[in-house]
Amino acid sequence: MATHGTAQAAGRKPLYKSLFFQVVVALVLGILIGAVWPDFAQALKPLGDGFIKLIKMIIAPIVFCVVVLGIAQAGDLKKVGRVGIKAVVYFEIVTTFALLIGVILAYALQPGVGMNIDPSTLDAAAMSAYADRAGEVRHGTVDFLLKIIPTTVTDAFAKGDILQVLLFAILFGAASSFLGERAAPVVTFIERTSHILFEIMFFIVRLAPLGVLGAIAFTVGKYGVGSLAQLGMLVLIFYASCIVFVLCVLGLILRVAGFSIVKFLRYIREELMIVLGTASSDSVLPQLMQKLEGLGVGKSTVGLVIPTGYSFNLDGFSIYLTLAAVFIAQATNTPLSFTDLMVILGVSLVTSKGAHGIPGSAIVILAATLTAIPTLPVVGLVLVLAVDWFMGIGRALTNMIGNAVATVVIGAWEKDIDRVRANQVLNGEVTVTLDETEAVPEPAATVRA
C-alpha cells in the first residue's frame, strides 16, 4: 500500500485536466462569446440542451440499479423503511423552513412594493400555456399518491418519472432481499449493469464543459451581458434567500451532524459549477451519488435519499414559490392576510412535490399555487417570467446542495456514514475523483466518485 504522500502525488493531475477548471473556462468563454457574437452564441444552445438530455437519458436506469442494490444488499428491510421515513420527515421539516425564509425576506425587503402594476395591463397571452397546465398540477394528496404508481413499468422508464421508477425499484429491491439467494443472480446482473451505466455516466460528464459553454453563451447572447448583472431586486433577494438558507439552515443542520458546510461545498464544487452553467440539478445526479459514497455515506442511504430528494426535497424551489407569490401580491397591491399566507405555505408543500420533470415547472407550479388564493392575479406571473431562467440557476444549486446535505445528515442519523473517512475527505487528506475504476477504503488512496 502506498504512503499517504505518494498516493496524493500520484492522484494529482495537471490543472487543465481538472473538470472544475474546464467548466470555469467554459463559463468565461460562454460569456465572452455571448457578448461579442450574440447570434452565434444563440446557435450554441443545442450543446447545453444535448448535454442535459444525455444526463436525463441515463438517470432512470441508474436510479433503479442503485436503489435495488442498496435495498437488496442492506439485508434488513426494517432499516430501509426506517431510512425512508426519516428522509420524508426531514424533507418536510427543511422544506417548511425554506418556504418560511422566502416569505420572511419578501416582507422584510419588499421587492414588489411601489411597482403599482394593474393586472389588467399585463399580457395574459404569455401565461396561457402555463395556466392550462397549472390546473393539472394542483392536485390533492390522493391524486399525488396515485400519480406515483406508473401505468406500466416501462412507461415509468420511458417518461423518466423518477418517483415512479423509485417506487418500482423499492418493490424490486425489497422482493430481491426477501428471496435472498434465489435472487442473487439477478442482483449480481444488476450490480454489473450499474458498473456499465456509471462508466457511461463518466463519459457524459466529461462533456460538461461543452454543455456549460452552450448554455451560458445562449443566455448571454439572448439577454445581453447586462442581464447577468442587472436582474432586478427580486432576483437579488432570491439569491440572498438561497444563501441564507444554505449557510444558516443547512449549515446549522450539517454542523449538528458534525461537519462543516464550507468544507462540504468545496468538496462538491465541480458539481456546483456544472449546475451553475446548465441551470439543471439533473446534470449532476449520477456523479453526486458517487461523490457521496466516496465521502463515506452508505450505498443504501445514498440510493434512497438522493432519488427521493429530487422530487420531495426541492429547497430552492420552495423559496422561489413563496418569494414570488408575495412579490406578485406586492407588485399588484393585492393584500394578503395571515390566513392567505398559511394557505400558500400549505399548498406549496404539496405542489412543490410535483415540480420535477414538468416542462416549465417553476411557472406551472407557481401558477398552481397562486390559484389557491382567488384574489391573487395569476397573470402576475408575467412579471417573473422574464427572469425565471436566472432564478432557475439558484433553484437548481440550492436543490442540489439541499439533497446532498440531507444524504449526509440522514447517513449520520442512521449511523450509516464513515465519519473518519468523511472528515479526511473534507479536510483534503483523501482525494475523491472520477478517474479511478474502484473505490479503495484506505485513506491513502485516490478513489473514484
N, C-alpha and C positions, 0 to 999 in steps of 0.2 A: 504493500500500500504506500502510495506516495505521501510525502510530508505535506503539511498544510501549505507551506510556501511554494513548494514545487507545483502543487495542483493549481494554485491560484495563478501562477505564472503561465502554466500550460493552458489554462482556460481563458487567458486574456487575449482579446482579438484587437486587430487594428481598428481605430475609431471609425474609419469609413465602412467597415463591415458591420457595425452595430446597427440594429434595426431602429433604435431610438434616434441615432444620428441621421440615418437615411430619411426617417419620417420628418424630422425637423427641417432638413434640407428641402424636402418636398413641399413642406408648408411655405417656406420662404420663396421657393421658385414659383409656387402656385399664386402667391400674392403678387409677385413681380409680373408674371405672365398676364394675370388678370388686369393689372393696372396699365401695362404697356400695350398689350394686344387683346382687348376685351372680346372681340369677335372670335378670335382663335381660341381664347380661353373657354368660351361657352361651348365650343365644339369638343372640348376635352371632357365634358360631363360623362360620356359613356365609360371613361376609366373608373370614375368613382362608383357609378351605378353597377358596372360589371363586377368590381371587387366585392361590393356588398351582396350581390346575387350569388357569387361564388361561395361566400361565407354562409349565406342562408341555405344554399344547396345542401350543405353538409351538417347543419345544426341538428335537424331532426334525428338522423341515424346516430349521431354522436351522443345526443341526449339519451336515446333509447339504450345504447350499449352501456354507457356509464351508469345509468340508473339500475339497469338489470344486474350488472356486475356488482354494484355497490350493495344491493339487497341480497343477491344470491350468495355472495362471499362473506357477508356480515354474519350469516348463520343464526342470527337472532332477530326474528320478526318483531319482537317487542321493542327492540332498540330502534328499528326502522320506524315503527309507529311513533315512538317517543320523539325521535328527531323531527318527524313531520309535524307533530303537534306543537313542539317548541318553536319550529320555524314559523308556522302560521301565527302563533301568538306574538312572537317577536315582530313579524311583519306588520301586524295590525297596530301594535303599540307605536312602533317607529314611524309608520305612515301617518298616524294621527299627529305626532309631533311635527312632521313635515307640513301637513295641512295647516296646522296652527301657526307655524312660522310664516307661511305665505300670508295669512290673514293679519297677523300682528304687524309685519313690516309694511303691508299695504296701507294699514291705518296709520302707522307711525310716520311714514314718509309721503303718503297721499299722492301717488304719481298721476292720478287722473283728475284731481281737484283743479278747477279753473279752466278745464277744456270746454265745458258748457256745450256739448255736442247734442244736437237734436237728432234722435234716432231716425226720424223720417227723411233726413238728408243723406243717410248712408246708403251705399249700394247694396240693396238686398239681393240682387242677382249674383253677386260674388259669393254669397253664402248659401245659395240654393242647394248645391250639390252636397254640402256638408250637413245642412239641416235635414235633408232627406234621410241621410244615414244615421243622424242623431237619434231619430225615433226608434231605429232598430237596436241601437246600443243601450239606451236607457231601459234596463230590464230589472225585474225583481230577483231576489236571491234564488228562487226556484228555477227561473229561466236560465240564470247564470250557471247553476249546477248542471242543468240538463245539457247546456251547450258544451260542457267539458266532455260529455260522452260522445265519441265520434259515431257517425252513421255506419262506417266500416273502418277497420284498422288501416287499410290502405288509404282511405280518404284523409285520415289524420296526418299521414306522412306526405300525401300529395299536396295538402294545403299548408303543411309546415306549421300546424297549430301545436305549439309547444305543450299547452295544458292537456290536449287530447293525447299526444304522444306520451306525455308523462304518466297519465292515467294507465295507459296500456302497458307501459314499461314497469310500473309498480306492480300491476297484476301479474305480469310475466315473471318478474323477479321474485315475487312472493311465492308463486307456484313452483318456480325452479328451486327455491330454498326449501319448500315443503317436500319436494320429491327427492332431494338430496342426490345420492349417487346416480339415480336413474336419469337425472337431468344434466349430469356432469359433462357428457359430450357436447350438448347444446351450449352450455355455459362456456366451455373451452372454445367452441367455434366463435361465439360472440366476443370473447376476450381477444382472439386473434384478429377478428374483423375490426375491433376497436383500434388495434395497433395500426392497421392499414388506414383506417379513417383519420387517425391522428397524424399519420405521415402525409396524407393528402392535405390535411389542415396546415401542416408545416409548409408545404409547397405554396399554398394560397397566401399564407401570412407573409411570405417573402415579397409578395406583390403589393403589400400595404403602402409603400411609398408612392407607387403609381396611382393607387386608389385615392390617397390623400391629395396628391397633386391635381388629379382631375376634379375632385370635389371642391377644393378651395379655389382653384383657378376659375371654375364656373361661377362660384358665388361672387368673387371679386369682380369678374368680368361683367356679370349681370347687374349687380347692385352698386359697384364702384368701391374704391378704396375707402371713401368716407363712410361707407356702410359698416366697416369694421370698427370704426372709432366713434361714430355718432349714431347709436342705435336707439337713443332716447332714454328717458327716465325709467320707463317700465323695464327695459332690458337690463339696465344697470342695477335696479332694485332686485330683479330676479336673480342675477348673478351674485349679488350680495347675500340674498337669502340662501342660495345654494352653498356659498362659502361658510356662512354662519352655521348652517345645518351640518356640513361635513366636519368643520373644525370643532364646533361646540358639542353638538348632539352625538354624532358618530365618534368624535374624538374622545368624549367622556365615556361612551359605551366601551370603546376599544381599550381605554385606559383601565377601566374596571376589570376587563378581561386580562389585563397585564401587558398590553402592547401600546406602542406609540403610533398615532395616526400619521405623523410626519414621515416616520421611517417606512410605514406601510405604503404611503402614497409614492415614496421614492422607489419602493420595490416594484410597483405596478406602473411605473412611468411610461414604459413602452406602450402598454395597452391604453393609457390615458391619451397619449399623443395620437394614436390611431383613431380613437373615438373623437378626439378634438377635430381631426381632419375630415372624418366621414360623417359625423353627427349621428352615428348609429352604434349603440352598445352591442348589437348583434355581431358587429365586425370583430369582436374580441372574445366572444363567449367560449369557444373551444380552448384557446390558449390561456384564458383566465382560469379555467378549471384546472388545467395542468399546472399553472403557476401556483395555485392554492395547494394542490397536492405536493408540489415541490417545497412549499413552506412548511409542510408537516401536518396538514389537515387530513383526516382520514378520507379515503376514496368514497366510502358510502355517504358521509356527510356532504362532501362536495357534490356528489352526484344527485343528492336530493335537494339541497338548499339552493344551489345556483339555478337550475332549470325552473324550480318553483318560484324563486325570487323574480325571475324575468317576467312573470305575469302577476305576481302578488305583491311585490315589493318595489314599486316604482316611486321612489322618494322624490326625485327631481320632477317627475310628472305631477305628483301630489302638490308640491309647492306651486307649480305653474297653474294648476286648476284654481286654487283659492286666490292666488295673487291676481290672476287675470279676471276672475269673477268680480272681485272687489274693485279692480281698476275700471272695468266696464261700468259698474254702478256709479263710481265717482265721476267718470267722464261724461255720463249721460244724466247726471244729477238724479239718479234713482236711489231713494233712501232704502237702506237695509236694516231691518230690525234684528235684535238678538236671535229671535226665532228663525229668521231668514238665514242668518249665518250658521246656525246649528243644522238647518236643513241642507245647506250647501256642503257642510262638513260631512254629514251623514251620507248624502247621495254620492259625494266624491269618493268615499271609502269603497262604495260598490262599483261605480262607473270606471274608476281608475283600474280595476282588475281586468277590464276588457280592452285595455288600450293596446297591448302588444299584438302586433300583426295586422292591425287595421290601417289601410291606406289613409294618410292624412289624419292619423289617430288623435293628435293633440287637439285640433279644431273640432273634430267629430265628437270626442268625449267631452270637451268643454261645452259644446252646444247641448249635448245630452244633459249635462249637469245644470246648465242655466235654465233649462225648461222646468226645473223643479220650483223655480221662483217666477210665477206668472208676470210679475211687474218688471222683471229684468228683460230688456230688449235683446233677444238672441242675435239680431242683426249687428249688435255692437261688436261681434267677433271680427267684423271687418277691420276694426281698429288694431287688432293684434295680428291679423293675417299677414301683413307686410313684413313683420319682424319675427314671424314664427320660426323660420329656419334658424335664425341666430339663437333664439331661445332653445331650440331643439338641441344645440350643442351642449348647453348647460344641463338640459334634461338628461341627455344620454350619459354625460360624465357623472352626474350625481346618482343616476340609477345604477350605473356600473359600480361606483365606489360603495354605494349602499349595500348591494348584493355581495360584494367581496368582503366587506366588514361583517355582514350578517353571517357569512360562512365561517369566518374565524371565530366570532363570538359564540355561535352555536356549537362549533367544534370544542371550544373551551368549556362551555356549559355542559357538554356531553362527555367531557374528558376524552375527546377524540382528536387531540392535537398534540404533536410532539413539541412541547414548549422549549426544550433545549435547542432543537433544530430551528424552530421558528425564530428564536432570538438570535441565533447565529446567522441565519439568512438575513434578517432585518438589520443586523449590525454590520453586514458586509463580510462576515467571516466565511460564509459559504456562498458560492456563486450558483445561481439557478438560471440556466439558459435554455434555448430551444435547439441547441446544436448537437446534443448527445442523444444516443438512442435509448439509453436506460438510465433510470434514477438509481444512484448509489447512496445509501443512507449515511455513510461515514462523512463527518464534517469536512474532511479534506478534499472531497470530490466535487467536481463540477457536474451538475445533474441537469437533465432536460426537464423543462416545464412547459 
